[in-house]
Amino acid sequence: MTKSENVVDVTYAQTGASVHTDALGMREMQQRVFEKREAQHLLVKAPPASGKSRALMFVALDKLYNQGRKKVIVAVPEKSIGASFATTPLTKNGFFADWEIKDEHNLCTPGSSSGKVKAFVEFLNGPDATLVCTHATLRFAFEKLAPGAFNGTVLAIDEFHHVSADTESNRLGALLRDVMAGSDVHIVAMTGSYFRGDSVPVLSADDEAQFTPVTFNYYDQLNGYEYLKSLGIGHHFYQGRYTDAISEVLDLDKKTILHIPSVNSGESTKDKIEEVGFIIDAIGDVVDTEADTGIIRIRRKDTGEILRVADLVDDANVKQRADTQHYLSTIASKQRDAVDIILALGMAKEGFDWPFAEHALTVGYRASLTEVIQIIGRVTRDSPNKEHAQFTNLIAEPDASQSEVKGSVNNMLKAITASLLMEQVLAQNFTFKTKRQGDAPEPGTLRIKGFKEPSTARVKQIVDTDLNDLKATILQDDTFARAAAGSVDPETTNKVLIPKIIREKYPDLTETEVEEVRQQVIVDSVIKNGEVRTVGDQRFIKMSEKFVNIDEININLIDSVNPFQRAFEVMSKSVTTNVLRIISDAISATRIEFTEEEALALVPRIKNWIKVNGRKPDSRTEDPTEKRYADALIWLQRAKQKLEAEKRSTEMVTGE
């Protein structure tokens, strides 16, 4: 067994700014959203626990009282999340009205789908103003309604990443597009994670252009807490069965949410009930199970202390699981000692509120960035019981004797790159500007020689609201799992692969705009990944294994750095030499095909390499950079030969 290593360690200032309220009872994020309350379509991107549900209440009530709207419909992905939008007395904290949901208009309760649809249609035709339902109820009701039925309404969609621009396969996305086109509806879209694991955009570029974005980043949220001071994101690698390794990472002194792997994953034993049994055995001996809550009381092996464990995996006893869910949402969310460990499979992710949770322990690689971010969000709520929150991903080490080595290596690399994205999301944001003589220092601003600032409103909008989404797209690209491991040189990564992805994501950009966005992505990534040290009145940042004075940074220096390689270096410390060799061999065996653009971009570097070394690069070398150069030369030679052959063939046909 190898030790755990954090890829991400972030420390926050505990300013209290994000949790303090103003005279209207609004937190910092809610104030930002309320400022944009008159926009017809609002897109709110903010972390878990930032107060999105209450922000919606403030905006929706203003639209009802001051903007001529008649009804508000709130749609949530699952019934349990509906509780976040229950009746809330806002006037006691200074707002002008209270948020009220009548029992008959809370459609997140038990009952048939046909009954919910009937209640939905009656609400639209009745006098009352507010309703909460699931995404499914909204979709089923829409099948019986014309888009015009939503005239005069506010449609709020929580967990908006469930929408997809692929309207052929995503009915919620199709519904949204039809309602926007066929009515005067006002939309408030809310999400704590705007990344889709399938890489399909949430909205098309044309549809997204109709929304006014309000972004509250993770750093602002966590830096403004009162209690939480630090967050770690790391991995623990194991061999064999994960149930034999679980005790090495399950800290029984911490409030923990443990997500076991999907039964379809390689980490699963295919018997989820037996897996829960192994985990319980690792904790200690079962004392009893409470009849009214379903909570399992277990005596710890080491201290004899009684731990309270909630099992959300076993779904055979429907009543017991319902009792446990009710207990978690009503009692455990308010009383620290109500539960110690929650065992889950598909539950306790988005919208799940257990503020005391300190450790999210997840077994197996998660293919969806959304899922990773939602799980981390379970432990980043501010609570008096914790100064540190931790996310640990327990991942199987690749074994050379197994047939699925390639898949195992890819899972490891993708888990690492997902952590890199979270580091980007969680770190402090900077403004980057071109360095000119005589510039006065500005807090939160870094000046870089040769840097191209945004020259158009479109680039500025991408930089202000889409940078993390773009990084997610880049990091989900298959090439980047290998780029993170250093199998692609920095110049190809930064000047060929990233621009290519930017062009595909934003086909409307000019080449000048693509370059401006590219520089923002690279600079932001390198700076956020860099270790900063202060010596006297000067600041230095670690780049390419050396510290550089921040005042002397230029764009060429930044372009020489692979912004994603540090995670692979951390992983290298976490696995054995043998496992590292397996990973390197698997990467090398996966041939990265060249495009003409990629091969030509390497020509100057290859010429310089030949000049320095006095020979051509050899493809049989152990050096990945030299091998890459050699492969590029072979590709260029073959392309030249193919071109010459085509030319000769043309000459023979034409007789020229």
C-alpha positions as CSV (number, residue, x, y, z in Angstrom):
1,M,0.0,0.0,0.0
2,T,1.3,3.5,-0.9
3,K,0.8,6.7,1.0
4,S,-1.8,9.4,0.3
5,E,-0.7,12.6,-1.3
6,N,-2.8,15.7,-1.7
7,V,-2.7,17.2,-5.2
8,V,-4.5,20.3,-3.9
9,D,-3.9,22.1,-0.6
10,V,-5.6,25.5,-0.2
11,T,-5.6,27.7,2.9
12,Y,-8.3,30.4,3.3
13,A,-8.4,33.7,5.3
14,Q,-11.6,33.1,7.2
15,T,-12.8,36.7,6.5
16,G,-16.5,35.9,7.2
17,A,-17.5,38.0,4.2
18,S,-19.4,35.3,2.3
19,V,-21.6,34.3,5.3
20,H,-22.4,37.7,6.7
21,T,-25.7,39.3,5.7
22,D,-26.8,42.9,4.8
23,A,-29.9,44.9,5.9
24,L,-32.1,42.8,3.6
25,G,-30.8,39.5,4.9
26,M,-28.6,38.8,1.8
27,R,-25.2,37.2,1.7
28,E,-22.5,38.5,-0.6
29,M,-23.5,36.1,-3.5
30,Q,-27.2,36.8,-3.1
31,Q,-26.5,40.6,-3.3
32,R,-24.7,40.0,-6.7
33,V,-27.6,38.0,-8.0
34,F,-30.2,40.6,-6.8
35,E,-28.4,43.4,-8.6
36,K,-29.2,41.6,-11.9
37,R,-32.8,40.8,-10.9
38,E,-34.4,42.6,-13.9
39,A,-32.6,40.4,-16.4
40,Q,-35.1,38.2,-18.3
41,H,-32.8,35.2,-18.2
42,L,-30.3,34.8,-15.3
43,L,-27.6,32.1,-15.1
44,V,-26.2,31.8,-11.6
45,K,-22.9,29.9,-11.2
46,A,-22.1,29.6,-7.5
47,P,-20.6,26.8,-5.2
48,P,-22.6,24.5,-2.9
49,A,-23.7,26.3,0.3
50,S,-23.4,29.8,-1.1
51,G,-27.1,30.3,-0.8
52,K,-28.5,29.9,-4.4
53,S,-31.9,28.8,-3.2
54,R,-32.5,31.9,-1.1
55,A,-31.0,34.1,-3.9
56,L,-33.8,32.7,-6.2
57,M,-36.4,33.5,-3.5
58,F,-35.2,37.2,-3.4
59,V,-35.2,37.5,-7.2
60,A,-38.5,35.6,-7.7
61,L,-40.4,37.7,-5.1
62,D,-39.1,40.9,-6.8
63,K,-40.3,39.7,-10.2
64,L,-43.8,38.9,-8.6
65,Y,-44.2,42.2,-6.7
66,N,-42.3,44.6,-9.0
67,Q,-41.8,43.2,-12.5
68,G,-45.3,42.0,-13.4
69,R,-44.7,38.3,-13.2
70,K,-47.7,36.2,-12.1
71,K,-46.2,32.8,-11.1
72,V,-42.9,31.2,-10.1
73,I,-42.1,27.5,-10.8
74,V,-39.0,26.0,-9.2
75,A,-37.8,22.7,-10.7
76,V,-35.2,20.5,-8.8
77,P,-33.6,17.2,-10.0
78,E,-34.9,15.1,-7.1
79,K,-37.5,15.3,-4.4
80,S,-35.1,15.6,-1.5
81,I,-33.7,18.9,-2.9
82,G,-37.2,20.4,-2.8
83,A,-36.8,21.1,0.9
84,S,-34.3,23.8,0.0
85,F,-37.2,25.9,-1.4
86,A,-39.7,25.4,1.5
87,T,-41.6,28.3,3.0
88,T,-39.0,30.7,4.4
89,P,-39.6,33.9,6.5
90,L,-37.5,36.5,4.8
91,T,-39.2,39.6,6.3
92,K,-37.7,38.9,9.8
93,N,-34.2,39.6,8.3
94,G,-35.3,42.8,6.5
95,F,-36.7,41.7,3.1
96,F,-40.0,43.1,2.0
97,A,-41.9,39.7,1.6
98,D,-41.8,36.1,2.7
99,W,-41.3,33.0,0.5
100,E,-44.4,30.8,0.8
101,I,-45.1,27.4,-0.7
102,K,-48.5,25.9,0.1
103,D,-48.6,22.1,0.8
104,E,-50.6,21.4,-2.3
105,H,-47.9,23.2,-4.4
106,N,-45.0,21.2,-3.0
107,L,-44.9,18.5,-5.6
108,C,-41.7,17.0,-4.2
109,T,-43.7,14.6,-2.0
110,P,-44.8,11.0,-2.5
111,G,-47.4,10.4,-5.2
112,S,-47.9,9.4,-8.8
113,S,-46.5,11.3,-11.7
114,S,-50.0,11.7,-13.2
115,G,-51.2,13.3,-9.9
116,K,-48.2,15.7,-9.9
117,V,-48.9,16.7,-13.5
118,K,-52.5,17.4,-12.7
119,A,-51.5,19.6,-9.8
120,F,-49.0,21.4,-12.0
121,V,-51.6,22.3,-14.6
122,E,-54.1,23.3,-12.0
123,F,-51.5,25.6,-10.4
124,L,-50.9,27.4,-13.8
125,N,-54.7,28.0,-14.1
126,G,-55.2,28.9,-10.4
127,P,-54.6,32.0,-8.3
128,D,-51.5,31.0,-6.3
129,A,-48.0,32.2,-7.2
130,T,-45.3,29.7,-6.2
131,L,-44.8,26.0,-6.8
132,V,-41.9,23.5,-6.4
133,C,-41.6,20.3,-8.5
134,T,-39.0,17.9,-9.9
135,H,-37.4,18.2,-13.3
136,A,-39.4,15.1,-14.2
137,T,-42.7,16.6,-13.3
138,L,-41.9,19.7,-15.3
139,R,-41.0,17.6,-18.3
140,F,-44.2,15.4,-18.0
141,A,-46.4,18.5,-17.6
142,F,-44.8,20.2,-20.6
143,E,-46.0,17.3,-22.7
144,K,-49.6,18.4,-22.0
145,L,-49.0,22.1,-22.4
146,A,-48.1,24.6,-25.2
147,P,-45.0,26.9,-24.6
148,G,-47.4,29.8,-24.3
149,A,-48.7,28.4,-21.0
150,F,-45.6,29.8,-19.5
151,N,-46.4,33.4,-20.4
152,G,-46.1,35.5,-17.2
153,T,-44.1,32.9,-15.3
154,V,-40.7,32.7,-13.8
155,L,-39.1,29.3,-14.4
156,A,-36.3,28.5,-12.0
157,I,-34.2,25.4,-12.8
158,D,-31.9,24.2,-10.0
159,E,-28.8,22.1,-10.7
160,F,-28.9,23.5,-14.2
161,H,-26.1,21.2,-15.4
162,H,-28.8,18.6,-15.9
163,V,-29.8,20.5,-19.0
164,S,-27.9,19.8,-22.3
165,A,-27.6,21.5,-25.6
166,D,-28.1,18.1,-27.2
167,T,-31.9,18.5,-27.4
168,E,-32.2,15.1,-29.3
169,S,-31.4,13.2,-26.2
170,N,-32.0,15.7,-23.4
171,R,-35.7,16.5,-22.9
172,L,-35.0,19.2,-20.3
173,G,-32.8,21.0,-22.8
174,A,-35.5,20.7,-25.5
175,L,-38.2,22.0,-23.1
176,L,-36.0,25.0,-22.2
177,R,-35.4,25.9,-25.8
178,D,-39.1,25.6,-26.7
179,V,-40.3,27.7,-23.8
180,M,-37.7,30.4,-24.4
181,A,-38.8,30.6,-28.1
182,G,-42.6,30.3,-27.5
183,S,-43.3,32.4,-24.4
184,D,-42.3,35.5,-22.5
185,V,-40.9,33.3,-19.7
186,H,-38.3,34.7,-17.3
187,I,-35.7,32.0,-16.4
188,V,-33.4,31.7,-13.4
189,A,-30.9,28.9,-13.9
190,M,-28.7,27.9,-11.0
191,T,-25.8,25.5,-10.7
192,G,-22.9,24.7,-8.4
193,S,-21.2,22.8,-11.2
194,Y,-21.4,23.8,-14.8
195,F,-19.4,20.9,-16.1
196,R,-21.0,17.9,-17.8
197,G,-19.0,14.6,-17.7
198,D,-20.1,13.8,-21.2
199,S,-18.4,17.0,-22.6
200,V,-21.7,18.2,-24.1
201,P,-22.3,21.9,-23.5
202,V,-25.2,22.8,-21.2
203,L,-26.4,25.5,-23.6
204,S,-25.6,26.3,-27.2
205,A,-23.7,29.5,-27.8
206,D,-26.8,31.2,-29.2
207,D,-28.9,30.2,-26.2
208,E,-26.3,31.1,-23.7
209,A,-25.9,34.6,-25.2
210,Q,-29.5,35.3,-24.1
211,F,-28.5,34.8,-20.4
212,T,-27.1,37.3,-18.0
213,P,-24.4,35.4,-16.0
214,V,-23.7,36.0,-12.3
215,T,-20.6,34.1,-11.1
216,F,-19.5,33.7,-7.5
217,N,-16.3,31.6,-7.5
218,Y,-15.3,29.0,-5.0
219,Y,-12.4,31.0,-3.7
220,D,-14.6,34.0,-2.8
221,Q,-17.0,31.6,-1.0
222,L,-14.5,29.6,1.0
223,N,-12.2,32.5,1.7
224,G,-15.2,34.3,3.3
225,Y,-16.1,31.6,5.8
226,E,-15.8,31.9,9.5
227,Y,-14.7,28.4,10.5
228,L,-13.3,26.4,7.5
229,K,-9.6,27.3,7.1
230,S,-8.2,24.8,4.6
231,L,-9.2,22.2,2.0
232,G,-7.2,19.2,0.7
233,I,-7.9,17.1,-2.4
234,G,-5.8,13.9,-2.8
235,H,-5.6,10.3,-3.8
236,H,-4.8,7.0,-2.1
237,F,-3.8,4.2,-4.4
238,Y,-4.4,0.5,-3.5
239,Q,-3.9,-3.0,-4.9
240,G,-6.4,-5.8,-4.7
241,R,-9.8,-5.1,-3.3
242,Y,-10.7,-1.7,-2.0
243,T,-12.5,-3.2,1.0
244,D,-9.1,-4.4,2.3
245,A,-7.7,-0.9,2.0
246,I,-10.6,1.1,3.3
247,S,-9.4,1.2,6.9
248,E,-6.2,2.9,5.9
249,V,-8.1,6.0,4.7
250,L,-11.3,5.9,6.7
251,D,-10.6,8.3,9.7
252,L,-13.2,7.3,12.3
253,D,-12.6,10.6,14.2
254,K,-14.0,12.6,11.3
255,K,-17.5,13.1,10.1
256,T,-17.4,11.2,6.8
257,I,-19.4,10.6,3.7
258,L,-18.1,7.4,2.0
259,H,-19.3,6.8,-1.6
260,I,-18.7,3.2,-2.7
261,P,-18.1,2.5,-6.4
262,S,-20.7,2.0,-9.1
263,V,-21.5,-1.7,-9.6
264,N,-20.4,-1.2,-13.2
265,S,-16.9,0.0,-12.3
266,G,-13.8,-2.0,-12.1
267,E,-13.4,-1.2,-8.4
268,S,-16.7,-2.8,-7.5
269,T,-16.9,-6.3,-6.2
270,K,-20.4,-6.4,-7.8
271,D,-22.0,-7.0,-4.4
272,K,-22.8,-3.6,-2.8
273,I,-24.4,-5.1,0.3
274,E,-21.3,-7.3,1.0
275,E,-19.1,-4.2,0.5
276,V,-21.1,-2.3,3.1
277,G,-20.6,-5.3,5.4
278,F,-16.8,-5.2,4.9
279,I,-16.8,-1.4,5.7
280,I,-18.9,-2.0,8.9
281,D,-16.5,-4.7,10.0
282,A,-13.6,-2.3,9.4
283,I,-15.3,0.1,11.8
284,G,-16.2,-2.3,14.6
285,D,-19.0,-4.4,15.9
286,V,-22.7,-3.7,15.4
287,V,-24.6,-2.9,18.6
288,D,-28.1,-2.5,17.1
289,T,-30.1,-0.7,14.4
290,E,-32.5,2.0,15.6
291,A,-36.1,1.1,14.5
292,D,-37.3,4.7,14.0
293,T,-34.3,6.1,12.1
294,G,-32.5,3.1,10.5
295,I,-29.2,4.4,12.0
296,I,-26.7,1.5,12.7
297,R,-24.9,1.9,16.0
298,I,-21.4,0.4,15.9
299,R,-18.8,0.0,18.6
300,R,-15.3,1.1,17.4
301,K,-12.6,-1.6,17.5
302,D,-10.0,0.8,18.7
303,T,-11.6,3.0,21.3
304,G,-14.9,1.3,22.1
305,E,-16.8,4.5,21.3
306,I,-20.2,4.2,19.7
307,L,-20.5,5.5,16.1
308,R,-23.7,6.3,14.4
309,V,-23.7,5.1,10.7
310,A,-26.3,5.8,8.1
311,D,-26.6,3.2,5.3
312,L,-28.0,4.7,2.1
313,V,-26.7,1.8,-0.1
314,D,-29.1,-0.9,1.0
315,D,-32.4,-0.2,-0.8
316,A,-34.1,-3.5,-0.1
317,N,-36.0,-2.1,2.9
318,V,-37.8,0.9,1.4
319,K,-39.3,2.1,4.6
320,Q,-36.1,1.9,6.6
321,R,-34.2,3.9,3.9
322,A,-36.9,6.5,3.8
323,D,-36.7,6.8,7.6
324,T,-33.0,7.2,7.4
325,Q,-33.2,9.9,4.7
326,H,-35.9,11.8,6.7
327,Y,-33.6,11.6,9.8
328,L,-30.6,12.9,7.8
329,S,-32.5,15.8,6.3
330,T,-34.3,16.9,9.5
331,I,-32.2,16.0,12.5
332,A,-28.7,15.2,11.3
333,S,-28.4,18.4,9.3
334,K,-28.9,20.4,12.5
335,Q,-27.4,18.2,15.3
336,R,-23.7,17.4,15.1
337,D,-23.9,14.1,17.1
338,A,-26.9,12.7,15.2
339,V,-24.6,10.8,12.7
340,D,-20.9,10.1,12.2
341,I,-20.6,8.2,8.9
342,I,-22.8,8.1,5.9
343,L,-22.4,5.2,3.4
344,A,-23.8,5.9,0.0
345,L,-23.7,4.9,-3.7
346,G,-25.7,7.2,-5.8
347,M,-27.2,9.4,-3.1
348,A,-25.8,12.2,-0.8
349,K,-24.3,14.2,-3.6
350,E,-25.9,17.3,-5.2
351,G,-28.2,19.3,-2.9
352,F,-27.4,17.1,0.1
353,D,-26.9,19.2,3.2
354,W,-24.8,17.8,6.1
355,P,-22.8,20.8,7.2
356,F,-20.8,18.8,9.8
357,A,-19.2,16.6,7.1
358,E,-15.4,16.9,7.2
359,H,-14.2,14.1,4.9
360,A,-15.5,12.9,1.5
361,L,-14.0,9.5,0.8
362,T,-14.9,8.3,-2.7
363,V,-13.9,4.9,-4.1
364,G,-13.1,4.7,-7.8
365,Y,-12.7,7.1,-10.6
366,R,-15.7,9.3,-11.3
367,A,-16.2,9.9,-15.1
368,S,-18.1,13.1,-14.5
369,L,-16.4,16.3,-13.3
370,T,-19.9,17.4,-12.1
371,E,-20.0,14.4,-9.7
372,V,-16.6,15.1,-8.3
373,I,-17.4,18.8,-7.7
374,Q,-20.8,17.9,-6.1
375,I,-19.2,15.4,-3.8
376,I,-16.5,17.8,-2.7
377,G,-19.2,20.4,-2.1
378,R,-20.6,18.1,0.6
379,V,-17.7,18.9,2.9
380,T,-17.1,22.6,2.0
381,R,-19.9,23.9,4.1
382,D,-18.9,26.2,7.0
383,S,-19.4,24.6,10.4
384,P,-18.0,25.2,13.9
385,N,-16.8,21.6,14.1
386,K,-14.2,21.9,11.3
387,E,-11.2,23.9,10.3
388,H,-10.1,21.5,7.5
389,A,-12.2,19.7,4.9
390,Q,-10.7,16.7,2.9
391,F,-11.7,14.9,-0.3
392,T,-9.9,11.6,-0.8
393,N,-10.2,9.5,-4.0
394,L,-9.3,5.8,-3.4
395,I,-8.1,4.5,-6.7
396,A,-6.9,1.1,-7.9
397,E,-3.2,1.0,-9.0
398,P,-2.7,-0.6,-12.4
399,D,-1.4,-4.1,-12.4
400,A,0.8,-5.3,-15.3
401,S,-0.7,-8.8,-15.0
402,Q,-4.2,-7.5,-15.7
403,S,-5.6,-7.1,-19.2
404,E,-7.1,-3.7,-18.5
405,V,-3.9,-1.8,-17.8
406,K,-4.6,0.9,-20.4
407,G,-8.1,1.6,-18.9
408,S,-6.7,1.6,-15.3
409,V,-3.9,4.1,-16.3
410,N,-6.4,6.3,-18.0
411,N,-8.6,6.4,-14.9
412,M,-5.7,7.3,-12.8
413,L,-4.6,10.2,-15.1
414,K,-8.2,11.5,-15.4
415,A,-8.7,11.5,-11.7
416,I,-5.5,13.5,-11.3
417,T,-6.6,16.0,-14.0
418,A,-10.0,16.3,-12.3
419,S,-8.1,17.4,-9.2
420,L,-6.1,19.9,-11.3
421,L,-9.4,21.4,-12.4
422,M,-10.5,21.7,-8.8
423,E,-7.3,23.4,-7.9
424,Q,-8.0,26.0,-10.6
425,V,-11.5,26.4,-9.3
426,L,-10.6,26.7,-5.7
427,A,-7.5,29.0,-6.0
428,Q,-7.5,32.8,-5.7
429,N,-8.4,34.7,-8.9
430,F,-6.0,37.3,-10.4
431,T,-6.4,39.9,-13.1
432,F,-3.7,39.8,-15.7
433,K,-2.5,42.8,-17.6
434,T,0.3,43.7,-20.0
435,K,3.4,45.0,-18.2
436,R,4.4,48.5,-19.2
437,Q,6.9,50.9,-17.8
438,G,5.7,53.1,-14.9
439,D,2.7,50.9,-14.1
440,A,1.6,51.3,-10.5
441,P,0.9,48.1,-8.4
442,E,-2.7,47.0,-8.2
443,P,-4.0,44.5,-5.6
444,G,-5.0,41.2,-7.2
445,T,-3.4,42.2,-10.5
446,L,-0.3,40.6,-12.1
447,R,1.5,42.3,-15.0
448,I,3.2,40.2,-17.6
449,K,5.5,41.2,-20.4
450,G,4.2,40.4,-23.9
451,F,0.7,39.5,-22.5
452,K,-2.3,40.2,-24.8
453,E,-5.2,41.6,-22.9
454,P,-8.8,41.0,-24.1
455,S,-9.5,43.3,-27.0
456,T,-13.2,42.5,-27.5
457,A,-16.3,42.2,-25.4
458,R,-16.5,38.5,-26.4
459,V,-13.1,37.6,-25.1
460,K,-13.7,39.6,-21.9
461,Q,-17.0,37.7,-21.3
462,I,-15.2,34.3,-21.8
463,V,-12.4,35.4,-19.3
464,D,-14.9,36.7,-16.8
465,T,-17.4,33.9,-16.7
466,D,-16.2,30.9,-18.8
467,L,-12.5,30.3,-18.0
468,N,-13.1,27.4,-15.6
469,D,-15.6,25.9,-18.1
470,L,-13.0,26.1,-20.8
471,K,-10.4,24.5,-18.6
472,A,-12.8,21.7,-17.9
473,T,-13.2,21.1,-21.7
474,I,-9.4,21.1,-22.1
475,L,-8.8,18.7,-19.2
476,Q,-11.5,16.3,-20.4
477,D,-9.7,16.1,-23.8
478,D,-8.1,12.6,-24.1
479,T,-4.7,14.1,-25.1
480,F,-4.5,16.1,-21.8
481,A,-4.5,13.1,-19.6
482,R,-1.2,12.2,-21.3
483,A,-0.1,15.9,-21.5
484,A,-0.4,16.0,-17.7
485,A,2.1,13.1,-17.5
486,G,4.6,15.0,-19.6
487,S,4.3,13.0,-22.7
488,V,3.6,16.1,-24.8
489,D,6.1,19.0,-24.7
490,P,4.9,22.3,-23.2
491,E,5.1,24.2,-26.5
492,T,2.8,21.6,-28.3
493,T,0.4,21.6,-25.3
494,N,0.2,25.4,-25.0
495,K,0.5,26.6,-28.6
496,V,-1.2,23.8,-30.6
497,L,-3.5,21.6,-28.5
498,I,-5.1,24.4,-26.4
499,P,-5.8,26.7,-29.4
500,K,-7.3,23.8,-31.2
501,I,-9.8,23.1,-28.4
502,I,-10.6,26.8,-28.0
503,R,-11.4,27.0,-31.8
504,E,-13.7,24.0,-31.4
505,K,-15.5,25.4,-28.4
506,Y,-15.8,29.0,-29.7
507,P,-16.0,28.8,-33.5
508,D,-17.0,32.4,-33.7
509,L,-13.6,33.7,-32.4
510,T,-11.0,35.3,-34.7
511,E,-7.4,34.1,-34.6
512,T,-6.5,37.2,-32.6
513,E,-9.3,36.4,-30.1
514,V,-8.2,32.7,-29.9
515,E,-4.7,33.8,-29.0
516,E,-6.0,36.2,-26.3
517,V,-8.1,33.4,-24.8
518,R,-5.2,31.0,-25.0
519,Q,-2.9,33.3,-23.1
520,Q,-5.5,33.8,-20.4
521,V,-5.9,30.0,-20.0
522,I,-2.2,29.3,-19.9
523,V,-1.2,32.2,-17.6
524,D,-4.1,31.6,-15.2
525,S,-3.3,27.9,-15.0
526,V,0.4,28.3,-14.5
527,I,0.0,31.0,-11.9
528,K,-2.6,29.1,-9.9
529,N,-0.4,25.9,-10.0
530,G,2.7,27.8,-9.0
531,E,4.2,27.9,-5.5
532,V,4.6,31.6,-4.4
533,R,7.2,32.7,-1.9
534,T,7.8,36.2,-0.5
535,V,11.3,37.3,0.2
536,G,11.5,40.8,1.7
537,D,9.3,43.0,-0.5
538,Q,9.6,40.7,-3.5
539,R,7.5,37.8,-4.6
540,F,8.8,34.7,-6.4
541,I,6.8,32.0,-8.2
542,K,8.1,28.5,-8.9
543,M,8.1,27.6,-12.6
544,S,10.0,24.8,-14.3
545,E,11.7,23.9,-11.0
546,K,13.1,27.3,-10.4
547,F,11.8,30.4,-8.7
548,V,11.2,33.5,-10.8
549,N,10.6,37.0,-9.6
550,I,6.9,37.7,-10.4
551,D,7.8,41.2,-11.7
552,E,10.0,39.6,-14.4
553,I,7.5,37.1,-15.8
554,N,6.9,37.2,-19.5
555,I,4.6,35.3,-21.8
556,N,7.4,33.2,-23.4
557,L,8.5,31.9,-20.0
558,I,5.0,30.9,-19.1
559,D,4.6,29.2,-22.5
560,S,7.6,27.0,-21.7
561,V,5.8,25.5,-18.7
562,N,3.4,22.5,-18.8
563,P,0.7,23.8,-16.5
564,F,-0.6,20.3,-15.7
565,Q,2.6,18.4,-15.0
566,R,2.8,19.0,-11.3
567,A,-0.1,16.6,-10.6
568,F,1.8,13.8,-12.2
569,E,4.9,14.7,-10.1
570,V,2.7,14.3,-7.0
571,M,1.3,11.0,-8.2
572,S,4.9,9.9,-8.8
573,K,5.6,10.2,-5.1
574,S,2.4,8.3,-4.3
575,V,3.1,5.0,-6.2
576,T,5.9,2.5,-6.3
577,T,8.6,2.6,-9.0
578,N,7.1,-0.4,-10.6
579,V,3.6,1.1,-10.9
580,L,5.1,4.3,-12.2
581,R,6.9,2.3,-14.9
582,I,3.6,0.6,-15.9
583,I,1.9,4.0,-16.2
584,S,4.8,5.4,-18.3
585,D,4.7,2.3,-20.6
586,A,1.0,2.6,-21.1
587,I,1.3,6.2,-22.0
588,S,4.1,5.5,-24.4
589,A,2.1,2.7,-26.0
590,T,-0.7,5.1,-26.8
591,R,0.5,6.8,-29.9
592,I,-0.6,10.4,-30.2
593,E,-1.3,11.0,-33.8
594,F,0.0,14.3,-35.2
595,T,-1.9,16.9,-37.2
596,E,0.0,18.9,-39.7
597,E,-0.3,21.9,-37.4
598,E,1.2,20.0,-34.4
599,A,4.1,18.6,-36.5
600,L,5.0,21.9,-38.1
601,A,4.9,23.7,-34.7
602,L,7.7,21.4,-33.4
603,V,10.1,22.1,-36.4
604,P,11.9,25.0,-34.7
605,R,12.4,23.0,-31.5
606,I,13.6,19.9,-33.4
607,K,16.1,22.0,-35.3
608,N,17.4,23.5,-32.1
609,W,17.6,20.0,-30.5
610,I,19.7,18.7,-33.4
611,K,22.0,21.7,-33.2
612,V,22.5,21.2,-29.5
613,N,22.9,17.4,-29.6
614,G,24.7,17.1,-33.0
615,R,22.3,14.4,-34.2
616,K,18.8,13.6,-35.1
617,P,16.4,12.5,-32.3
618,D,16.0,8.8,-31.9
619,S,12.5,7.3,-31.6
620,R,13.9,4.3,-29.5
621,T,15.0,6.6,-26.7
622,E,13.7,6.6,-23.1
623,D,13.4,10.4,-23.2
624,P,9.7,11.3,-24.0
625,T,10.7,14.7,-25.5
626,E,13.3,13.2,-27.8
627,K,10.9,10.4,-28.8
628,R,8.2,13.0,-29.6
629,Y,10.6,15.0,-31.8
630,A,11.7,11.8,-33.6
631,D,8.0,10.8,-34.2
632,A,7.3,14.3,-35.6
633,L,10.2,14.0,-38.0
634,I,9.0,10.6,-39.3
635,W,5.5,12.1,-39.7
636,L,6.9,15.1,-41.6
637,Q,9.0,12.8,-43.9
638,R,6.0,10.6,-44.7
639,A,3.8,13.6,-45.4
640,K,6.5,15.0,-47.7
641,Q,6.8,11.7,-49.5
642,K,3.0,11.5,-49.9
643,L,2.8,15.0,-51.3
644,E,5.6,14.3,-53.8
645,A,3.9,11.1,-54.9
646,E,0.6,12.9,-55.4
647,K,2.5,15.6,-57.4
648,R,4.2,12.9,-59.7
649,S,0.8,11.2,-60.2
650,T,-0.8,14.5,-61.3
651,E,2.1,15.2,-63.7
652,M,1.7,11.8,-65.3
653,V,-2.0,12.3,-65.8
654,T,-1.8,15.8,-67.1
655,G,1.5,15.2,-69.1
656,E,3.0,18.4,-67.6
